[in-house]
Amino acid sequence: MKCKILAMMIAASAVSTSAVAAEGCGAGAGNVSILANDFPALHAVATEAETCATDKLTVTKNHTKDHRDLQVAALKAKPAKYSSTIVTTSSIVPLLNEGLIRPLDDLVAKYGQSLKPSQLIKIDGKVMAVAFMANSQHLFYRKDLLQKAGIEPPKTFDDMVAAGKTLQERGISRYPIALNTKTGWNLGEEFINLYSATGSSFFKPGGAVPNLNNADGIKSLKTLKALTELSNPDYLTFDSNTTQALWEDGKLAMALMWGSRGTAILDNEGSTPEIVSNTVLTNTPSFSASGVPGATLWWDGWTISSNLSEQDAETSFKVMVHAVSKNMMSKNADKAVWLIEGYKPNPAAQGVIDSVNRQASPYPMLPYMGLLHTALGTELSDYLLGNESAEQALKDVEAAYMTSAREQGFL
């Protein structure tokens, strides 16, 4: 999926509610259970799904940050523990590899007339998910703190590092920068964001052989280290909840955070008017003034599990179409960059929109990308802590990945 397609999706219509009846959303009888990540936009979707519940239709949900770890085992059960899993560009891949989600073409033909082609995520020609929102990590900055230090908003990563050092030297901020660098998935994603901005491919042409231990890989890793050196020493524990809390407490001047956190940061809860009014969202810096942002573009969408009765699969499809309706979006317009009819971007969406407009790269939706992501999240911390060289860290990443890729038959 190309950047221009995602941009088109943001601008395009998505879901209409005209075909949904009020009584039980017209979904009939059955059991619907939803597994999802834990942030406001997904709460809005699942809450709308719950409005379909009747005495013949049960709708339950589980919002957890551990959804990636739970989904494969939960969907292998017969019947699957969850009838619908809300996935992203990367988390859908393990479910595809294991055959745990069903093609939706027949259900789209029967009950998906309101869905737009731009929403339908196709793998090998089959519809495997329905997208409803876009997301990306991007730059948040405090314009008052930068102005106090006489600093322009950073356009490049060198600018961002220089700005952080100036803020420290002038006593304005002790730890001015934060990223989601918790060891594991988050740390791997930060490297992937940076490497995407170099223009280099993650894999050598024509297969699953990794392509990281090179000049661009070293540049990306050294940039990540330079940013973490301006962060709190506990940065290897930082996830989205941590960085949001630090921002709302006024302890940061710049951060790279998910666009889906924008609404919570810009609302009137958990922070002060001074912090909120001086928070600006824009695209992530680049390696050069004319380069692409150091970020990857994502979509979020829902799937239907394979190990279900036909009735529960059909009912779940109807409920999830209702869950991402225009009605839901109109009540929660500020919670996401919705791919839904009538959506108009607000300040909380600006960073994602800027990243799309600046041609940030989509996250690679490849069967073996998850293995590389895991290896990055596991192996990079030793370099960041000063225990080995950048070259050795990337060798370790490639070696760990190669072992896993061979075990799974990709090499």
C-alpha positions as CSV (number, residue, x, y, z in Angstrom):
1,M,0.0,0.0,0.0
2,K,1.6,3.3,-1.1
3,C,1.5,6.6,0.7
4,K,-0.7,8.1,-1.9
5,I,-3.3,5.4,-1.4
6,L,-3.3,6.0,2.3
7,A,-3.7,9.7,1.7
8,M,-6.6,9.0,-0.6
9,M,-8.1,6.8,2.1
10,I,-8.0,9.7,4.5
11,A,-9.7,12.0,2.1
12,A,-12.2,9.4,0.9
13,S,-15.5,8.3,2.3
14,A,-15.5,5.2,4.3
15,V,-18.7,3.8,6.0
16,S,-22.3,4.7,5.7
17,T,-25.0,3.7,8.2
18,S,-28.0,3.8,5.9
19,A,-28.2,0.0,5.7
20,V,-28.1,-0.6,9.4
21,A,-31.3,-1.2,11.3
22,A,-31.8,0.2,14.8
23,E,-32.9,-3.0,16.4
24,G,-29.7,-4.9,17.2
25,C,-28.0,-3.1,14.3
26,G,-29.8,-5.5,12.0
27,A,-27.2,-8.1,13.0
28,G,-29.5,-10.9,14.1
29,A,-28.5,-13.4,16.8
30,G,-25.1,-14.7,17.9
31,N,-22.0,-14.0,19.9
32,V,-19.6,-11.2,19.1
33,S,-16.3,-10.7,21.0
34,I,-13.7,-8.1,20.2
35,L,-10.0,-8.1,21.0
36,A,-8.3,-4.7,20.7
37,N,-5.5,-2.4,21.8
38,D,-6.2,0.0,24.6
39,F,-6.5,3.6,23.5
40,P,-9.5,6.0,23.0
41,A,-10.2,5.5,19.3
42,L,-10.6,1.8,19.7
43,H,-12.7,2.2,22.9
44,A,-15.1,4.3,20.7
45,V,-15.3,1.6,18.1
46,A,-16.0,-1.2,20.6
47,T,-18.4,0.9,22.6
48,E,-20.4,1.5,19.4
49,A,-20.4,-2.3,18.7
50,E,-21.9,-2.8,22.2
51,T,-25.0,-0.8,21.2
52,C,-25.9,-3.7,19.0
53,A,-26.5,-6.1,21.9
54,T,-30.0,-7.6,22.4
55,D,-31.3,-10.5,24.3
56,K,-30.3,-12.7,21.3
57,L,-27.0,-11.0,20.6
58,T,-24.1,-10.7,23.0
59,V,-21.3,-8.3,22.4
60,T,-18.2,-8.3,24.6
61,K,-14.8,-6.6,24.4
62,N,-11.2,-6.9,25.7
63,H,-9.0,-3.8,25.5
64,T,-5.4,-4.7,26.4
65,K,-1.9,-3.5,25.5
66,D,-1.0,-7.2,25.4
67,H,-3.4,-7.9,22.4
68,R,-0.5,-8.9,20.2
69,D,0.7,-11.5,22.6
70,L,-2.9,-12.9,23.1
71,Q,-4.3,-12.9,19.6
72,V,-2.7,-16.0,18.0
73,A,-3.5,-18.4,20.8
74,A,-7.0,-16.9,21.3
75,L,-7.9,-17.4,17.7
76,K,-6.5,-20.9,17.5
77,A,-9.2,-22.1,19.9
78,K,-12.2,-23.8,18.4
79,P,-14.4,-21.7,18.4
80,A,-12.1,-18.7,18.5
81,K,-12.1,-16.8,21.8
82,Y,-12.6,-13.6,19.9
83,S,-14.8,-13.3,16.8
84,S,-13.2,-10.0,15.7
85,T,-9.7,-8.8,16.3
86,I,-8.8,-5.1,15.6
87,V,-5.4,-5.2,13.9
88,T,-2.8,-2.9,12.4
89,T,-0.5,-3.0,9.4
90,S,1.8,-5.3,11.3
91,S,-0.3,-7.2,13.8
92,I,-2.4,-8.7,11.0
93,V,0.6,-10.6,9.6
94,P,0.8,-13.4,12.3
95,L,-2.9,-14.0,11.9
96,L,-2.5,-14.3,8.1
97,N,0.5,-16.6,8.5
98,E,-1.5,-19.0,10.7
99,G,-4.7,-18.8,8.7
100,L,-6.6,-17.5,11.7
101,I,-8.7,-14.8,10.0
102,R,-11.2,-15.5,7.1
103,P,-11.5,-13.8,3.7
104,L,-14.3,-11.3,3.8
105,D,-15.2,-11.2,0.1
106,D,-18.5,-13.2,0.5
107,L,-19.6,-11.1,3.5
108,V,-18.7,-7.8,1.7
109,A,-20.8,-8.9,-1.3
110,K,-23.8,-9.7,1.0
111,Y,-23.6,-7.0,3.7
112,G,-20.9,-4.6,2.8
113,Q,-22.5,-2.4,0.1
114,S,-21.8,0.6,2.2
115,L,-18.0,-0.1,2.4
116,K,-15.8,1.8,0.0
117,P,-13.1,0.0,-2.0
118,S,-10.4,2.2,-0.3
119,Q,-11.3,0.5,3.0
120,L,-10.8,-3.0,1.9
121,I,-7.4,-4.4,2.8
122,K,-6.6,-7.1,0.2
123,I,-3.9,-9.7,0.5
124,D,-3.3,-11.9,-2.5
125,G,-6.5,-10.5,-4.0
126,K,-8.7,-11.4,-1.0
127,V,-10.3,-8.9,1.4
128,M,-8.8,-9.8,4.8
129,A,-9.6,-6.6,6.9
130,V,-11.6,-3.4,6.8
131,A,-9.6,-0.3,7.7
132,F,-11.2,2.5,9.6
133,M,-8.4,4.8,10.8
134,A,-4.9,5.9,10.0
135,N,-2.0,6.4,12.5
136,S,1.6,7.3,12.6
137,Q,4.2,8.4,15.1
138,H,5.2,12.0,14.8
139,L,6.7,15.0,16.5
140,F,5.0,16.8,19.4
141,Y,6.8,19.9,20.6
142,R,6.4,22.7,23.2
143,K,6.5,26.0,21.2
144,D,6.9,28.1,24.4
145,L,10.0,26.2,25.6
146,L,11.6,26.3,22.1
147,Q,10.9,30.0,21.9
148,K,12.3,30.6,25.4
149,A,15.6,28.9,24.1
150,G,15.5,30.8,20.8
151,I,15.1,27.6,18.9
152,E,13.1,27.0,15.7
153,P,11.0,23.8,15.5
154,P,13.3,21.0,14.3
155,K,13.1,19.9,10.6
156,T,15.9,17.3,10.7
157,F,17.1,14.9,13.4
158,D,20.3,16.9,13.7
159,D,18.1,19.9,14.4
160,M,16.2,17.9,17.1
161,V,19.4,16.7,18.8
162,A,20.9,20.3,18.7
163,A,17.6,21.7,20.1
164,G,17.7,19.2,23.0
165,K,21.2,20.0,23.9
166,T,20.4,23.7,23.9
167,L,17.4,23.2,26.2
168,Q,19.6,21.2,28.6
169,E,22.5,23.7,28.6
170,R,20.1,26.6,29.3
171,G,18.5,24.8,32.2
172,I,15.1,24.8,30.5
173,S,14.6,21.0,30.4
174,R,16.7,18.4,32.1
175,Y,15.5,15.6,29.8
176,P,13.9,17.4,26.9
177,I,13.2,14.4,24.5
178,A,11.3,11.2,24.8
179,L,10.5,8.3,22.5
180,N,8.6,5.1,22.9
181,T,11.8,3.1,23.5
182,K,10.7,0.3,25.8
183,T,12.8,-2.8,25.1
184,G,10.8,-5.0,22.7
185,W,8.2,-4.0,20.2
186,N,8.4,-0.2,20.9
187,L,12.2,-0.1,20.6
188,G,12.1,-2.0,17.3
189,E,9.5,0.4,15.9
190,E,11.7,3.4,16.7
191,F,14.6,2.0,14.6
192,I,12.2,1.0,11.8
193,N,10.9,4.6,11.7
194,L,14.4,6.0,11.4
195,Y,15.6,3.4,8.8
196,S,12.5,4.1,6.7
197,A,13.6,7.7,6.3
198,T,16.9,6.6,4.7
199,G,15.2,5.1,1.7
200,S,17.0,1.8,2.0
201,S,15.1,-1.5,1.9
202,F,14.8,-3.7,5.0
203,F,15.5,-6.7,2.9
204,K,17.7,-7.5,-0.1
205,P,15.9,-7.7,-3.4
206,G,13.9,-10.8,-4.1
207,G,13.6,-12.4,-0.7
208,A,13.8,-12.4,3.1
209,V,17.5,-11.8,3.6
210,P,17.9,-8.7,5.9
211,N,19.6,-5.5,4.7
212,L,20.4,-3.5,7.8
213,N,24.1,-3.8,8.6
214,N,25.1,-1.0,6.2
215,A,25.8,2.8,6.3
216,D,22.1,3.7,6.6
217,G,21.5,1.2,9.4
218,I,24.5,2.6,11.3
219,K,23.3,6.1,10.7
220,S,19.8,5.2,12.0
221,L,21.1,3.5,15.1
222,K,23.5,6.4,16.0
223,T,20.6,8.8,15.5
224,L,18.5,6.8,17.9
225,K,21.3,6.8,20.5
226,A,21.7,10.5,20.2
227,L,18.0,11.0,20.9
228,T,18.0,8.7,23.8
229,E,21.0,10.4,25.4
230,L,18.7,13.4,25.7
231,S,16.0,11.4,27.4
232,N,15.5,10.2,30.9
233,P,17.9,7.3,31.8
234,D,14.8,5.0,32.2
235,Y,14.0,5.4,28.5
236,L,14.2,1.6,27.9
237,T,10.9,1.4,30.0
238,F,9.1,4.0,28.0
239,D,5.9,3.1,26.2
240,S,3.0,5.3,25.0
241,N,1.4,5.5,28.4
242,T,4.7,6.7,29.9
243,T,5.5,9.3,27.3
244,Q,2.0,10.7,27.4
245,A,2.2,11.0,31.2
246,L,5.6,12.8,31.0
247,W,4.2,15.2,28.4
248,E,1.1,16.0,30.4
249,D,3.3,16.5,33.5
250,G,5.3,19.2,31.6
251,K,8.6,17.2,31.7
252,L,9.3,17.2,28.0
253,A,9.9,19.7,25.3
254,M,9.9,17.3,22.3
255,A,8.6,13.8,21.8
256,L,7.9,11.2,19.1
257,M,4.5,9.7,19.9
258,W,1.6,8.1,18.2
259,G,-0.9,10.4,16.5
260,S,-3.7,8.4,18.3
261,R,-2.4,10.0,21.6
262,G,-3.0,13.5,20.2
263,T,-6.6,13.9,21.5
264,A,-5.7,12.8,25.0
265,I,-2.8,15.2,25.1
266,L,-4.8,18.2,23.7
267,D,-7.9,17.7,25.9
268,N,-8.5,19.5,29.2
269,E,-7.7,16.4,31.4
270,G,-4.5,15.3,33.0
271,S,-2.4,18.5,32.2
272,T,-2.5,22.3,32.4
273,P,-3.8,24.9,30.0
274,E,-0.3,26.2,29.6
275,I,1.0,22.8,28.4
276,V,-2.0,22.1,26.2
277,S,-2.0,25.6,24.5
278,N,1.7,25.3,23.7
279,T,1.7,21.8,22.3
280,V,2.2,21.5,18.6
281,L,1.8,18.4,16.5
282,T,3.6,18.0,13.2
283,N,5.5,15.4,11.1
284,T,8.6,13.7,12.4
285,P,11.9,15.2,11.4
286,S,13.9,13.8,8.4
287,F,17.6,13.2,7.8
288,S,17.7,16.1,5.4
289,A,15.5,19.2,4.9
290,S,13.9,17.7,1.8
291,G,13.8,14.1,3.1
292,V,10.9,12.0,4.1
293,P,9.8,11.9,7.8
294,G,11.4,9.3,10.1
295,A,8.0,7.5,10.6
296,T,5.9,4.8,9.2
297,L,2.2,5.0,8.2
298,W,-0.2,2.6,9.6
299,W,-3.9,1.6,9.3
300,D,-6.1,0.1,11.9
301,G,-8.9,-2.2,10.9
302,W,-11.0,-5.2,12.0
303,T,-11.0,-8.8,11.0
304,I,-13.3,-11.8,11.4
305,S,-11.8,-15.0,12.9
306,S,-11.7,-18.3,10.9
307,N,-12.7,-20.6,13.7
308,L,-16.3,-19.5,14.0
309,S,-19.7,-20.7,13.0
310,E,-21.1,-19.1,9.9
311,Q,-23.8,-17.4,12.0
312,D,-21.3,-15.8,14.4
313,A,-19.0,-14.8,11.5
314,E,-22.0,-13.1,9.7
315,T,-23.2,-11.5,12.9
316,S,-19.8,-10.2,13.8
317,F,-19.3,-8.7,10.3
318,K,-22.6,-6.8,10.6
319,V,-21.8,-5.5,14.1
320,M,-18.3,-4.3,13.1
321,V,-19.7,-2.5,10.0
322,H,-22.0,-0.6,12.5
323,A,-19.1,-0.1,14.9
324,V,-17.2,2.0,12.3
325,S,-20.2,3.9,11.1
326,K,-20.5,7.6,10.4
327,N,-22.6,7.9,13.6
328,M,-19.7,6.6,15.7
329,M,-17.3,8.9,14.0
330,S,-19.5,12.0,14.5
331,K,-19.5,11.3,18.2
332,N,-15.8,10.7,18.4
333,A,-14.4,12.9,15.6
334,D,-11.5,14.1,17.7
335,K,-10.2,10.7,18.7
336,A,-8.5,9.6,15.4
337,V,-7.7,10.3,11.8
338,W,-10.8,8.4,10.7
339,L,-11.2,6.8,7.3
340,I,-14.9,7.4,7.6
341,E,-17.4,9.5,5.6
342,G,-17.6,13.1,6.7
343,Y,-14.4,13.2,8.7
344,K,-12.6,16.6,8.9
345,P,-9.1,16.7,10.4
346,N,-8.7,18.6,13.6
347,P,-5.5,19.8,15.5
348,A,-5.0,16.3,17.0
349,A,-4.8,14.8,13.5
350,Q,-2.3,17.3,12.1
351,G,0.8,15.3,12.8
352,V,-0.5,12.3,10.9
353,I,-1.8,14.4,8.0
354,D,1.6,16.2,7.8
355,S,3.3,12.8,7.7
356,V,1.1,11.6,4.9
357,N,1.7,14.8,3.0
358,R,5.4,14.6,3.4
359,Q,5.4,11.0,2.0
360,A,6.3,9.0,5.0
361,S,6.7,5.3,4.1
362,P,4.1,2.7,5.0
363,Y,5.1,0.0,7.4
364,P,6.3,-3.0,5.4
365,M,3.4,-5.6,5.4
366,L,5.6,-8.6,4.8
367,P,5.2,-12.1,6.3
368,Y,8.7,-12.0,7.8
369,M,8.8,-8.3,8.9
370,G,7.5,-9.3,12.3
371,L,10.5,-11.5,12.9
372,L,12.9,-8.6,12.0
373,H,10.9,-6.2,14.2
374,T,11.2,-8.7,17.2
375,A,15.0,-9.1,16.6
376,L,15.4,-5.3,16.6
377,G,13.5,-4.8,19.8
378,T,15.6,-7.5,21.5
379,E,19.1,-6.8,20.3
380,L,19.5,-3.0,20.1
381,S,19.5,-2.2,23.8
382,D,23.1,-3.3,24.3
383,Y,24.3,-0.7,21.9
384,L,22.2,2.1,23.4
385,L,23.6,1.2,26.8
386,G,27.2,1.4,25.5
387,N,27.9,-2.3,25.7
388,E,28.7,-2.9,22.0
389,S,29.3,-1.1,18.7
390,A,26.5,-0.2,16.2
391,E,28.0,-2.6,13.8
392,Q,27.9,-5.4,16.3
393,A,24.4,-4.6,17.3
394,L,23.2,-4.8,13.7
395,K,25.1,-8.1,13.2
396,D,23.3,-9.5,16.3
397,V,19.9,-8.3,14.9
398,E,20.5,-10.0,11.6
399,A,21.8,-13.2,13.2
400,A,18.7,-13.4,15.5
401,Y,16.4,-12.7,12.6
402,M,18.1,-15.3,10.3
403,T,17.6,-18.0,13.0
404,S,13.9,-17.3,13.3
405,A,13.4,-16.9,9.5
406,R,15.0,-20.3,8.9
407,E,12.9,-21.9,11.6
408,Q,9.8,-20.6,10.0
409,G,10.8,-21.5,6.4
410,F,11.4,-18.0,5.0
411,L,15.0,-18.7,4.3
